């Protein structure tokens, strides 16, 4: 799912960040890190918060590196809706 979210984000013109711990993972012969910014640079955020944010599965960022959308993909947690 990260691959598809990254691909969609790029097609919409966003910079994409994929969780730093997933950069070396692959999907359909694509290394996820190849779809991602190499470094996540966010202004006015402490190192502690940046550490946490850098683990979010997929972020879409505008040209000024402001977060536009964030996605956390879960496959181990049940999701219920009414």
N, C-alpha and C positions, 0 to 999 in steps of 0.2 A: 504494500500500500504506500510505503514511503516513496518508492520509485514513481508511482503514478501521481502522487501529490506533488513531487518535485517537478515532474514533466509538465503537469498542469500549471503550476506556478510559473515556470519558465515561459510557457506559451502565453501567459497573461502579462508577461513583461517584468515579473518580480525577480529579485535576487532570491536564491533559495539557500537555506541552511538545513542540513540533515544532521541529526544528533551526532556529536563528535565520536561517540562510541560505536556508531554504525557506519562510519566512512569507508571501512574496508569490506563491508558486507556487499554481496552481489545479488542482483535479480536479473533474470533473462540476459545473462552475460554482461551486465552493466554494473560497474562498481559504483555504489551509491555516492561515494565521495566525489566522483566526477561530475555529479549534478549539483554539488554543494559549493558554497564559498569555502575557501581553504581555512579562513579564520573568521570567527564571529566577533565583530567590533561594534559594541553598543556603547553609546556615550551616557554618562551620568548614572551608571549602574555599578554597584560595588562588585568586587571580584567574587564574593560569596554568591551573590545573586546571579552573576554571569555564569558561574560554574553550574548552577541549577538550570538556568535557561538554555545553556549549551547542550543539555541532555533532552530537550524537547524534540520529539521525533522529526517534525518538519516545521520550519518557519518560512514565511514569505516576508520579504523585506522590500521596501521601496528603494529608490535610488539613493536616498540619504541614510540608508540602513536603519530606518524605523520599522519596527515589527508591524505588519499589516494583519497577518493571520498566523495562528499557531495550531498545530495538529498533533494530538497524541493518539497513536494507534494502539488499540488493545485487542489482543486475541485471547487472553487468558481470563478476562473478566467478563462475566455475563452482563448483557445490557438488556434492560426491559423497557418497554414502552406501552402506553395505553392506547 
